[in-house]
Amino acid sequence: MIGLPTLFIRTAGCDLRCRWCDTPYALLREQGTEWTVESIVDEAKKRRVRDICITGGDPLMQSGETADLASRLLDEGFRIVLETSGAYDVSCLPSSDRLTVSMDIKLPGSGMEDRNMLSNLRSLGKQDQVKFIIADRKDYEYARKIMAENSIPCEIIMTPVGGKEMGWLAEAVLEDGLEVRVLPQLHKYIWGDERGR
Ligand code: SF4
């Protein structure tokens, strides 16, 4: 959904500790502010956007509330991308062609590769995404191995750590003929690390 005006809803709380995590302010529940599902929906309806990204932290640390929130936003006609670490069961989420689960598969550069719940791949559909965040060549090869050994039913995205230095990654994907999308983190080009953007 890169480039579309999007409202981000960022949940607080994640029990992974990726070495390159760029949202350390969202790792603890205490760093957040309490919102009810209805108050978030009301706020979203005031914004002039159709697309919403629910991200974290990891929204599935609060799976019941997140599933409820996604259902309510779908009821209101929004399209949703829900980002998750891949460490928690995604099957709790509502099924809709307006909900895309964007699920990370962690690589050695994150230090969190033991947390991958690859059984989640069976819960994903063709509108979903698997995302590899790639630190180096070792990560790239690890991602290729996972792609070779597992049936991935949806689009695959590769993004470099930091979201910008992607020349070598694009060259590697072309050389290996992989059917993946190589994407930057567009907001980092526009706003850098500024929060609230
Ligand atoms: S899963 Fe996401 S929020 Fe959690 S530590 Fe890793 S990058 Fe940070």
Residues whose N, C-alpha, C, O or C-beta is under 5 A from the ligand:
A	BS01	SF4	C14 L16 R17 C18 C21 D22 G56 G57 D58 S85
